[in-house]
Structures are given as C-alpha cells and as structure tokens.
Amino acid sequence: MKKVTVISILTMVMVLGFAALAMAAGAGDQSALVAKGGHIAFLMAMSVLGSAVGVGVAASGCGVGMGHCARGCMEGTARNPELAGKLTVTMFIGLALIEALTIYALVVALIALYANPLLPKLMTIFGLS
C-alpha cells in the first residue's frame, strides 16, 4: 500500500473517532437523552456528517475534473500554440461548469443542515412537537 493511502485512512479513522467521542461526551444517560429528543440530536448529527462527507466528495471529484481539464488545455496548447486563446476560453467555461457542481453540493448540504425537511415530521413521530 502506498504511504499516502495509509496516512489518509489513519487520519479518517482518527477524525471519526474523535467526532464520536465529542458527541458522546455530553450524552450522559442514554435513556434520558432519548426521552429529551435524542433521536432529533442523532438526526442533526447525521445531517452534519452527511453534509461534510457530501461536500468533501463533491469537492475532491471536482478538483480531479479541474486537473484533467487544465492538463488537457496545457497539452493542446503545447501541441498547437496558435489555438492557445480558444483553448483557454473553452477551459475556463469548463472550469466554471465543474465548479458549479461543487456549489450545488454545498447548497444541498446547507439545506440538510439548516432547513432539514425531515425534522418537523420526525418531531411529530417522536412526540416532541
């Protein structure tokens, strides 16, 4: 295995482990947490985690796409320098469209965090409304 892969996996395990410890630190008695709306707290914690993972995956995928786009433009410019202007304009349009995907993921994550459409329904199910 590559050294970078091992370090990435260890970092991810440490971050998730510390997040679990931080969430469990103030939990106290589990039955009291459930009685006071622990299900809603769990839903909100999962919303935060899902939003972070979603934006992270989208940003990393778009970063890879941007790298391929820039590489293609540089290779095209190296092979045919007269087309550098047209290739650059096309590259910037492509980069803007790729960046829009990350912004869409961010919007979905913000909706999941602040305007969670499931929250009112779950509150009525658990009798917290």
N, C-alpha and C positions, 0 to 999 in steps of 0.2 A: 504494500500500500504506500501511496505517496505520503510524504510528510505533511503536506498541506491538508490532505483529506483527514488524516488522523487528528491534526490540530483543530480542524473545523468541527469534527464530530465531538471532540472533548469540550470545545467551547460551547457547543449547542447543549450538551448534556449538563454542563455547569450552569448555564443560564436558566434552563428549565428547572433544574434542581433548586437554585436559589429562588426562583419565582414561586415554586411550590412551598418553600419554607416561609417566604414572606407572606403568602396568602394564608398559611396555616398558623402563623404566629399569633394573630388575634382571634382565632376561631373559638378557643375555649371549649365548652361542652358542645358536641355535635348536635345533640337533640335540641339544645337551646338555640343554636344557630338556625336549624330548620324551622323551629317554631317562630322565630323572628324574621323569617323571609330569607333563609339561607339558599333556597332554590333560586331566588332572584339574584343574590350575590354570586352564585355559581354561574348563572346565565351571563351576568355582566362580566365576570372574569373570563368566560369563554369568548365573549364578544371582543374583549380586548386582545386576547391571544389570537383569535381568528383574524382580526384586523391587522395585527402586527405581521402575522405569517403571510396573509394575502398581499399586503403592500410589499413585503420583502421579496416574495416570489415574483411579483409583477416587476419590481424594480430591477431585480437581477436578470430576469428574462429580457427586459427592455435594454438593459446595459449590454447584454450579449448581442442583441439585434443591432444596437447602435455601433458596436465594434465591428460587426460584419459589414454594415453599411459604409462606415468610414474606410475599412480595408478595401472594399470594392471600388470606392471612389479613388483612393490613392493608387490602386493597381491600374485602373482605367486611365488616370492622368499620367502615370509612368509610361504606359504603352502608347498613348496618343495625347501628347501635351496640348494640341490645338483644341481639344474638347474639354479642357480643364474648367472653363466657365460654366458650360452646360452641365457637366457632371457635378459641379459644386452646388448649383441651384437644385438639381434633382436630389442630391444628397440631403440638403437642408429641408426640402419638403418631406423626404422620407423620415428624417430625424424628428421632425415636428409630429408626424403621424405616429411614430413609435412612442414619443414622449406622451402623446395623448392617451395611450393605453395605461401608462402609469398613473396619470391623473384620474382616469376612470376608476382604477383600483382604489385610489385614495378617496374618491367620492363615496364609493361603496363602503369602504372601511369607516368613514366618518358617519355614514348613515347607520351602520351597525353599532357604532359607539353612542351616538347622541340621539338618534331618532329611531331606536330599535322598534320595529313594527310588532315584534312578538311580545314585548314587555307588558302591555296592558292585558292582553289575552292570558298570559301566564299568571299575572297577578290575580285575575278573577278565578283561574283554575285553582290556585293555591289558597284562595280566600284572603288575599291581602289587600283587596281594594276597599 
